[in-house]
Amino acid sequence: MRCDNAAMMRDRVASLRHANIYETPTYRHMLSGLVVRDSADGVALRCNYVVVNTSQEGSSAIYQAGIYRSVAVRVGDGWRFRSKRVIYDTARVQTLLAYPI
């Protein structure tokens, strides 16, 4: 979903709420293989993910799969992410993405 300014975002939200007709998605987001390592910037984190979409009829399909790469740093009141990167496995992204995963 591309939104260059606040007006475009309001238009997309209004469309999602009132104009578009689609089955409400049910997503299951699964994580595995967490690796935590010290790095010069803080703590480097790597984790695999897969998102499964289940329809109202009960059929399930892999929606997206990939890896998260993040760097977390300790600050005064806890931990914060310095960077987060999602790298998905395929070059094709679903075009009917109504809700962000």
N, C-alpha and C positions, 0 to 999 in steps of 0.2 A: 504494500500500500504506500503510495507516494504522496506526501503532503509537504508542500514547500512553505506553507504559512498557516496561521491559526484558522483562517477562513476555510481553507481546504480541509483541515482536520474536522471542523464543525460540520462541513458538508458530508464527509465520509461517515461520521458518527450518526448524523441524521438519516443517511441512507441505510446504514445498518439497522437502525431502530425502526424505520417506517417504510422504506421503499423496497428493499431487497427481500425476496422470499426464498428461503433456504432452510434445510434441515439444521437444527441446532447441533453443532458438532460436539462429540464427546471424545476428548483426547486423553490418552494415558501416556504420561511422560516418565520414562525409566532411565535411570543412571546406573553405570557400572564402571568398574576398573579405575577407581579414584587413585591417582598418584600425587603425592605431596612431596615437594622437594624445596630445600633452601635455595634461594637465589640471591644475587647481588641486590635486586630490587625489593626483596621481601620473601614471600613464599610462592613458589610456582605450583599451580594446580592444573591437572589434566584429568579429564573424565569423558568417557563415551556416553552418548545418549541415543535414544530411539523414541520416537513419538508414534503411537498407534492411534488411528482414527476408527471409532466404532459407530456404525449407523444404527438407526432406530430398529432396523430389522435384525440386527445382531451380527452383521458381517464386519470383520475387522481387517484393516490393511495398514501396512507401514506407511506412515505419512512422511516421515523424514528421519534420517539417521546421520550421525556425525560425531564430532568431538568438541568439547569445551576446553579452551586454554585460557587461564586466568592468572593474574598476579595479585596477591593480597598483601597489604601492609598493615602493621600495627600502628594505631594512632592512640591518642590519649584516652578515649573512651571505648576502645575495642579494636576490631579489625574492619578494614574497608577494602573494597576492590580498587586497585589502581588501574587495572585493565581487564577486559573480558572480551574474548573472541570466540565466535561460534563458526566452526568450519563444517559445512554439511558435505556429505559424501558424493552427491550427484550434482550435475550441472543444471538440472531442471528443478525449479521450485514450483510447487503447486500454484496454479493461477487462481483458484477459487478460495484463497485464504481469506476468510471472513474475520477470524480472530487470530491475533498473534499467538504463537506457541511459546 
